[in-house]
Amino acid sequence: MDGPRLSLVPICNGGRRAVGPSSYSDYDKLWTLERRLFLTQINVLFEALESRVRSTGFSPFNMATAASPAYDVQPAPFPATSKNKSGVANGRLTAISLISFSDKLLITISQSGKLAHWVHVPLAIASSDPMNPGLSFSNSSTGPENDLLPRSDLTATTVFGGTKREEEIIGQTLATTVASAVLMKRPSEERLLVVGLGLEEASGMGRVAFEEVVGLVLDCL
C-alpha cells in the first residue's frame, strides 16, 4: 500500500496520544519534545518539594545529629604506646606484644600466629594493698622454687577460650604471674591487665617452658 501512514507516539502530556506521520525524523522530534516536557515537570515538582522542606526547617543532617547519642570523650595519648618481642619458648618461636592504653594493658603471647585464650586480671585492688609487697622474679631455672609464684591477691578470669581445663589453668596462672611482674615494676599500676594467649601444647607445658614465656614477657614490660 502506498501513501502516508499513521503511527501512535507515546506522549506524557495529559495521557493524550499524538498521531502523525510515521517517518523516523518526525517521531524523534515528537519524542524529544515530550521528553523535555516530562523532565521539566519533574524538575518543577522537585523544586516545589525542596522549597517546602526548607520552609519547615527540616534537614536530614540535623536529624542525624539529634539522633546520635552523646559520647563522653576522654583525652588520651594517641597512638597507644606498644612494644614487641620475639624469642624461643618451649622450642617454638613466640611473639610477645604489649599495648598500653589509658585504662588497660594488653599483652599477647602467640605461637604459630594464633590467639585462643583471653584472660583479664584487675590490678587496682592488688596495687592498693600496702601489706603485699609482691615477689621477686627470675628467668633462671636454677632459682628458688617460688621464684615464679604469682601474688595470692590477684584473680584471673577467663573472658574467651580456655575450653580445656588444663589450658585454662596454665593461662590463668601465666596471667597472674605477668600481673605480679607488672606490679613489681610499677606498684601503683591500676589499669586492667588483658592477656591473650595462643600457646601450642599449653596443657603439657613444664616449668622451663613456663619460665621461658615469662622471661619474654618481662622483656616487654
VENDAJO-V9735 format. One record per run of one state. SS is the DSSP state (H for helix, E for strand, L for the rest). FROM is the first residue (numbers start at 1). TO is the last residue. If there is no record, write none. Layout:
SS;FROM;TO + SS;FROM;TO
//
This chain:
L;1;5 + E;6;9 + L;10;17 + E;18;21 + L;22;23 + H;24;56 + L;57;59 + H;60;67 + L;68;80 + E;81;89 + L;90;91 + E;92;100 + L;101;103 + E;104;111 + L;112;116 + E;117;121 + L;122;123 + H;124;127 + L;128;155 + E;156;160 + L;161;164 + H;165;185 + L;186;191 + E;192;198 + L;199;201 + H;202;204 + L;205;206 + H;207;220 + L;221;221
//
